Amino acid sequence: MTELQEHGTPGSAAIAADGGEASGADLAVALAPPPHWWRVGLLHGRGLVGLTLVGLIVLLGLFAPWLAPFDPNQQLPDANLLPPSAIHWLGTDQVNRDVLSRVLYGIRIDLVIIFVAVPIGALIGGGLALIASLTNPSDVALQRVFDVLLAFPSLILAIALTAVIGPGAVTILIVIAVVEIPVFGRILRSGILTVRALSFVDVAETLGARRNWVLRKHVLPNAAEPLWVQVALSLSVAVFLESAMSFLGIGVRPPDPSLGSLVSDAIVYLDINPALALGPLVIIIVLVLGFQLLAQGIGAARRA
């Protein structure tokens, strides 16, 4: 409680502003963590390592036009499957393109996809869970829909959706969002049910606080805390899913580069130049590891 008193409590200003409408809901703030707990997860220990790894990859993607020595689709003369050198750090591919340039631009495409798709899935899933929590029939119906979506392995669902709407970057975005909707929906629903069962919610409603006010001011902020961890986990899953789809040829379409398609193209030439696959593989591993460490750091800070 000392730490809570030191940092203040979320929602206390809102309670004061609303006057006596929900004065009994003051009990809720005793259960809330310090408002900046997530910063501890990001800036200490494993979270800081993960943030550093992800930040480095993001910077490589952002500055790809200045860091890439060649255009990613430029076919260079007399540069077929060259080994790594001072000019071509990762060598060249089977159609005379600089691999390092394609890796850097592939990072840009992958990051745009995952950083758009995961928030879309989180917003839709969380919104559906919030709406469905208002009535029991809608909650039951939504859970059955989530059960159907979760019954399909991610790649099987990706292949099925690709067969309907065709391959491409937009398809990957839709697949990732659809995969994440039930995950975020289930987490937020579980949090809402848990917080609603606590005594301060009953006290607030007994003293006259409107149900929507309690849901907005206290239930939702506390129930949404685990979503921070899930966002980091979902980003790591999204990196894997995008790479797998592009590797299978149902993701980003040629000649645009992506990390998964670069690995796929390099498989048959590993005996000539292993760096063709090594470059994009290292980026994929670092991204997945970075997001996992971020999730662990945020989770540890929340539990503490």
C-alpha positions in Angstrom: 0.0 0.0 0.0 3.0 2.4 0.5 3.9 2.2 -3.1 0.3 2.8 -4.1 0.1 5.9 -1.9 3.3 7.1 -3.3 2.4 6.9 -7.0 -1.3 7.8 -6.5 -4.2 5.7 -7.8 -5.8 5.6 -11.2 -9.4 6.7 -11.4 -9.3 8.8 -8.1 -9.5 12.1 -10.0 -12.4 10.8 -12.0 -14.2 9.8 -8.8 -13.7 13.2 -7.3 -14.9 14.8 -10.6 -18.1 12.7 -10.6 -18.9 13.7 -7.0 -20.9 11.4 -4.8 -22.2 9.2 -7.6 -19.7 6.5 -7.0 -18.1 7.4 -3.7 -18.2 3.8 -2.6 -16.1 2.8 -5.6 -13.1 4.3 -3.9 -12.4 0.8 -2.7 -11.5 -0.1 -6.3 -8.3 2.0 -6.3 -6.8 -0.2 -3.6 -6.7 -3.1 -6.0 -5.1 -1.1 -8.9 -1.4 -1.2 -9.5 0.7 2.0 -9.7 -0.2 3.9 -12.9 3.3 3.5 -14.4 3.9 -0.2 -13.6 4.3 -1.0 -17.3 7.3 1.3 -17.6 9.0 -0.9 -15.0 8.4 -3.8 -17.3 9.7 -2.0 -20.4 12.8 -0.3 -18.9 14.2 -3.0 -16.6 15.6 -6.5 -16.9 14.2 -8.7 -19.7 11.8 -6.0 -20.8 14.7 -3.7 -21.5 16.6 -6.3 -23.5 13.5 -7.1 -25.5 12.8 -3.4 -26.1 16.4 -2.9 -27.3 16.3 -5.9 -29.7 12.9 -4.8 -31.2 14.0 -1.2 -31.3 17.2 -2.1 -33.3 15.1 -4.1 -35.9 12.6 -1.3 -36.1 15.4 1.3 -36.8 16.8 -1.0 -39.5 13.4 -1.1 -41.2 12.7 2.7 -40.8 16.1 3.6 -42.3 16.2 0.9 -45.0 16.1 3.5 -47.8 19.4 5.0 -46.5 21.0 1.8 -45.2 20.3 -0.4 -48.2 23.2 -0.2 -50.7 20.9 -1.1 -53.7 17.3 -1.0 -54.7 15.8 -4.3 -53.4 14.5 -5.3 -56.8 17.4 -4.1 -58.9 19.1 -6.8 -61.0 22.8 -6.2 -60.9 25.0 -7.1 -63.9 27.3 -10.1 -63.4 26.1 -10.6 -59.8 24.5 -14.1 -59.8 24.7 -15.8 -56.5 27.8 -14.0 -55.3 29.1 -14.9 -51.8 29.2 -12.3 -49.1 31.7 -9.5 -49.7 32.5 -5.9 -48.8 30.0 -4.7 -51.5 27.3 -7.4 -50.9 27.4 -8.2 -47.2 25.0 -11.1 -47.6 25.8 -11.9 -51.2 23.3 -11.8 -54.1 20.4 -14.1 -55.0 19.6 -16.2 -58.1 18.3 -13.2 -60.0 21.3 -10.9 -59.2 19.6 -8.9 -56.4 21.5 -7.7 -53.3 20.2 -9.8 -50.4 21.0 -7.2 -47.7 18.9 -4.6 -49.4 16.0 -7.1 -49.7 16.3 -8.0 -46.0 16.2 -4.4 -44.9 13.1 -3.7 -47.1 11.6 -7.0 -46.0 11.8 -5.8 -42.4 9.7 -2.7 -43.3 7.0 -4.8 -44.9 6.8 -7.3 -42.0 6.7 -4.6 -39.4 3.9 -2.7 -41.1 1.8 -5.9 -41.3 2.3 -7.0 -37.7 1.9 -3.5 -36.2 -1.3 -2.9 -38.0 -2.8 -6.4 -37.8 -2.3 -7.0 -34.1 -3.9 -3.8 -32.9 -6.8 -4.3 -35.2 -7.3 -7.8 -33.8 -7.0 -6.5 -30.2 -9.5 -3.7 -30.8 -12.1 -5.9 -32.5 -11.7 -8.7 -30.0 -11.8 -6.4 -27.0 -14.7 -4.5 -28.3 -16.7 -7.6 -29.0 -16.0 -8.9 -25.5 -17.0 -5.7 -23.9 -20.3 -5.5 -25.8 -21.1 -9.2 -25.2 -20.5 -8.8 -21.5 -23.6 -6.6 -21.2 -26.0 -9.5 -21.8 -25.7 -13.2 -21.1 -27.1 -14.4 -24.5 -24.7 -12.3 -26.5 -21.8 -13.5 -24.3 -22.7 -17.1 -24.9 -23.0 -16.6 -28.7 -19.7 -14.8 -28.9 -17.9 -17.5 -27.0 -19.1 -20.2 -29.4 -17.8 -18.1 -32.3 -14.5 -17.8 -30.5 -14.5 -21.6 -30.0 -14.8 -22.1 -33.7 -12.0 -19.7 -34.5 -9.7 -21.2 -31.9 -10.4 -24.7 -33.1 -8.4 -24.1 -36.3 -4.6 -24.0 -36.1 -3.3 -20.6 -37.3 -1.7 -21.9 -40.5 -4.7 -24.0 -41.4 -6.9 -20.9 -41.0 -4.4 -18.9 -43.0 -4.5 -21.4 -45.9 -8.3 -21.5 -45.8 -8.6 -17.7 -45.9 -6.0 -17.4 -48.6 -8.0 -19.8 -50.8 -11.0 -17.5 -50.5 -9.4 -14.0 -50.8 -6.1 -14.8 -52.5 -2.5 -14.4 -51.4 -0.8 -11.1 -50.6 0.1 -8.7 -47.8 -3.5 -7.8 -47.1 -4.4 -11.4 -46.7 -1.6 -11.8 -44.1 -3.0 -8.8 -42.2 -6.5 -10.2 -42.2 -5.3 -13.6 -41.1 -3.3 -12.2 -38.2 -6.2 -10.0 -37.1 -8.7 -12.9 -37.3 -6.4 -15.2 -35.3 -5.9 -12.6 -32.6 -9.6 -11.5 -32.2 -10.7 -14.5 -30.1 -7.4 -14.4 -28.0 -7.9 -10.8 -27.0 -11.7 -11.3 -26.6 -11.3 -14.2 -24.2 -8.6 -12.4 -22.1 -10.7 -9.3 -21.7 -13.9 -11.2 -21.0 -12.1 -13.2 -18.3 -10.8 -10.1 -16.7 -14.2 -8.4 -16.8 -15.8 -11.4 -15.1 -13.0 -11.5 -12.4 -13.2 -7.8 -11.6 -17.0 -7.8 -11.5 -17.0 -10.5 -8.8 -14.9 -8.3 -6.5 -16.6 -6.6 -3.6 -15.9 -3.0 -4.5 -18.1 -3.4 -7.6 -21.0 -4.5 -5.5 -20.4 -1.6 -3.1 -20.3 1.0 -5.8 -23.5 -0.3 -7.5 -25.2 -0.5 -4.1 -24.4 3.1 -3.3 -25.9 4.2 -6.6 -23.2 4.2 -9.2 -24.5 3.4 -12.6 -23.4 0.1 -14.1 -21.9 1.7 -17.2 -19.9 4.1 -15.0 -18.5 1.3 -12.9 -17.6 -0.7 -16.0 -15.9 2.3 -17.7 -14.1 3.7 -14.7 -13.0 0.6 -12.7 -13.9 -2.7 -14.3 -12.4 -2.1 -17.8 -9.1 -0.4 -16.7 -8.4 -3.3 -14.3 -9.6 -6.0 -16.6 -7.5 -4.7 -19.5 -4.1 -4.9 -17.8 -3.3 -8.4 -19.1 -3.7 -7.1 -22.6 -0.4 -5.4 -22.4 1.3 -8.7 -22.1 -0.8 -10.3 -24.8 0.1 -7.6 -27.3 3.8 -8.4 -27.0 3.1 -12.1 -27.3 0.7 -11.6 -30.3 3.4 -9.6 -32.0 5.8 -12.5 -31.7 3.2 -14.9 -33.1 2.4 -12.4 -35.9 6.1 -12.4 -36.9 6.1 -16.2 -37.1 2.8 -16.4 -38.9 3.8 -13.8 -41.5 7.1 -15.6 -42.1 5.4 -19.0 -42.4 2.8 -17.7 -44.9 5.4 -16.0 -47.1 7.6 -19.1 -46.8 4.7 -21.2 -48.1 4.1 -18.8 -51.0 0.7 -17.5 -49.7 2.0 -14.2 -48.2 3.7 -11.2 -49.7 3.9 -11.6 -53.4 7.1 -11.3 -55.5 9.0 -9.2 -56.3 8.3 -7.5 -53.0 10.6 -8.9 -50.3 9.5 -10.3 -47.0 11.5 -12.3 -44.4 9.7 -15.5 -45.0 9.9 -15.4 -48.8 13.6 -14.6 -48.6 14.2 -17.8 -46.5 12.0 -19.8 -49.0 14.0 -18.5 -52.0 17.3 -19.3 -50.3 16.6 -23.0 -49.4 17.7 -24.5 -52.7 20.9 -22.4 -52.7 22.2 -23.0 -49.2 25.1 -25.1 -50.5 26.2 -22.1 -52.6 25.7 -19.3 -50.1 24.2 -20.0 -46.6 24.0 -16.2 -46.0 21.0 -16.0 -48.3 18.9 -17.6 -45.5 21.0 -16.6 -42.5 20.2 -12.9 -42.8 16.4 -13.1 -42.8 16.5 -15.9 -40.3 18.5 -13.9 -37.8 16.0 -11.0 -38.1 13.1 -13.3 -37.5 14.7 -14.9 -34.5 15.7 -11.5 -33.0 12.2 -10.1 -33.5 10.4 -13.1 -31.9 12.9 -13.2 -29.0 12.6 -9.5 -28.5 8.8 -9.6 -28.3 8.9 -12.6 -26.0 11.3 -10.8 -23.6 9.0 -7.8 -23.7 6.1 -9.9 -22.7 8.0 -11.5 -19.9 9.2 -8.2 -18.6 5.8 -6.6 -18.6 4.2 -9.7 -17.1 6.8 -9.7 -14.3 6.2 -6.0 -13.5 2.4 -6.5 -13.4 2.7 -9.5 -11.0 5.1 -7.5 -8.8 
